[in-house]
Amino acid sequence: MGAEIIHTELPSRHFEPRIYDVGAWTSHLHFAYDLVAVLKPSVLVELGVDRGESYFAFCQSAAENKTGTRCFGVDSWQGDQHAGGYDETTFAQVSAHNRANYEAFSTLIRSNFGAVLATFESESIDVLHLDGLHTEAAVRHDIETWLPKVRPGGIVLLHDVDVRMRDFGAWKIWAELQARNRSWTFHDGPGLGVWQKPSAQKLPGFLEELLAPPNEWNDALAKYYGERAGEMQHKIGEHWRDGTIRETPFAQQTVIQIFYTKDGAHREEDSVYARVGHEGWKEVAIDLPCGAEASPLRIDFVSALTTIEIESIRVTKGGRDCFSSADESGFSTIRLGGDLECLPHSSALKLKITGVDPQLYLPVIDLPAGEGTLAIQMRLRVSPSQQ
Ligand SMILES: C[S@@+](CC[C@H](N)C(=O)[O-])C[C@H]1O[C@@H](n2cnc3c(N)ncnc32)[C@H](O)[C@@H]1O
């Protein structure tokens, strides 16, 4: 198989994902599609579905390539400390998409991973995708409990294997798995590990080449998927430039990212998320990690050219008020930056989001000494903006 043959043979060459840009999986969607098309797994299980970016790529391939796969997506749909919290919109939207497109062979299971373990027979799963909480302890627990359910020769996918910030620890478990049997790592985005459970069995088509020791074909495959990932990023960039981002799956929810700092610099690793749907007013409460400081807090919205009305913002430590937009100078002390415009409004802060990086800076807050969680509460409503 040469580089040119890869381009003409792989099922994903005509793949148009229905769901993309709603998680951290966009760069691997074409691989997910080919994996299912070529392996034709009987049973595929995903632990950690969230908005369904990876899961629905597997399902779309199963449907379009008529693989006869039964797919199971397991999630509490409550979020976790890495993915952030989110509201009921996510489960409602994922369920509706599943019902409309894949109900015949795909089952969503709203549960803790552990509680459904017994539902699956030993060695009954052909493809297992682990994408739950990414601390070392959680990934180790998921691998130890679920690996016996994978058939010998079956494929395990582990997401976020390149993320080393904070308490992310999938990379440690990935190193251990790699020492146990053959594997391949995609280094696009947060990294995806592809591992085969030991067996003498060969894999079909390009999968055998991919997992073989380093050779020109697995390099060519990595290049092919890297190019598809680049095309997806280009397409998403175009959506922002021409305004069609408003019509994509991404536009159905808004991510609120809170940066905390003690030195005035705002870093990705010192931030937490929450996500809301767009139906009506939302009360959002976000706890910041122990030791977080507010010098100052920055609030970013990842939102598809929407209008956001913020009725209130409150910051508390250990339950005691430290900042409230209801105070006399309240909203006027908040500095705006990046891709947004402030629209006239009598009481709320009304923001028109004009691009990918809108920012609000709260005033520096001298936090009371002592223990107690720093938390931020907001009441807001997101609506589509007119073009
Ligand atoms: C990283 S996200 C999944 C991303 C998803 N695969 C995608 O393509 O966007 C992790 C998800 O795992 C879920 N989760 C984490 N630990 C869980 C557990 N023990 N039981 C059930 N769900 C869990 C969270 O609710 C969250 O939705």
The ligand as an SDF file (V2000), in Angstrom:
LIG
                    3D

 27 29  0  0  0  0  0  0  0  0999 V2000
  -13.8140   13.6610   27.3730 C   0  0  0  0  0  0  0  0  0  0  0  0
  -15.5370   13.5350   27.4460 S   0  0  0  0  0  0  0  0  0  0  0  0
  -15.9300   12.4780   26.0940 C   0  0  0  0  0  0  0  0  0  0  0  0
  -15.6600   13.0970   24.7650 C   0  0  0  0  0  0  0  0  0  0  0  0
  -16.3010   12.4250   23.5770 C   0  0  0  0  0  0  0  0  0  0  0  0
  -15.7820   11.1000   23.3400 N   0  0  0  0  0  0  0  0  0  0  0  0
  -16.1650   13.2620   22.3180 C   0  0  0  0  0  0  0  0  0  0  0  0
  -15.9000   12.7250   21.2580 O   0  0  0  0  0  0  0  0  0  0  0  0
  -16.3320   14.4910   22.4080 O   0  0  0  0  0  0  0  0  0  0  0  0
  -15.7360   12.5350   28.8690 C   0  0  0  0  0  0  0  0  0  0  0  0
  -17.1520   12.1330   29.1820 C   0  0  0  0  0  0  0  0  0  0  0  0
  -17.0760   11.0140   30.0660 O   0  0  0  0  0  0  0  0  0  0  0  0
  -18.1180   11.0840   31.0140 C   0  0  0  0  0  0  0  0  0  0  0  0
  -17.6540   10.3100   32.1840 N   0  0  0  0  0  0  0  0  0  0  0  0
  -16.4570   10.4370   32.8310 C   0  0  0  0  0  0  0  0  0  0  0  0
  -16.3400    9.5050   33.7820 N   0  0  0  0  0  0  0  0  0  0  0  0
  -17.4860    8.7620   33.7580 C   0  0  0  0  0  0  0  0  0  0  0  0
  -17.9480    7.6350   34.4830 C   0  0  0  0  0  0  0  0  0  0  0  0
  -17.2100    7.0450   35.4320 N   0  0  0  0  0  0  0  0  0  0  0  0
  -19.1560    7.1290   34.1720 N   0  0  0  0  0  0  0  0  0  0  0  0
  -19.9350    7.6990   33.2030 C   0  0  0  0  0  0  0  0  0  0  0  0
  -19.5350    8.7710   32.4760 N   0  0  0  0  0  0  0  0  0  0  0  0
  -18.3230    9.2940   32.7380 C   0  0  0  0  0  0  0  0  0  0  0  0
  -18.3650   12.5500   31.2370 C   0  0  0  0  0  0  0  0  0  0  0  0
  -19.7080   12.7740   31.6160 O   0  0  0  0  0  0  0  0  0  0  0  0
  -18.0180   13.1700   29.8790 C   0  0  0  0  0  0  0  0  0  0  0  0
  -19.1690   13.4070   29.1270 O   0  0  0  0  0  0  0  0  0  0  0  0
  1  2  1  0
  2  3  1  0
  2 10  1  0
  3  4  1  0
  4  5  1  0
  5  6  1  0
  5  7  1  0
  7  8  2  0
  7  9  1  0
 10 11  1  0
 11 12  1  0
 11 26  1  0
 12 13  1  0
 13 14  1  0
 13 24  1  0
 14 15  1  0
 14 23  1  0
 15 16  2  0
 16 17  1  0
 17 18  1  0
 17 23  2  0
 18 19  1  0
 18 20  2  0
 20 21  1  0
 21 22  2  0
 22 23  1  0
 24 25  1  0
 24 26  1  0
 26 27  1  0
M  CHG  2   2   1   9  -1
M  END
$$$$
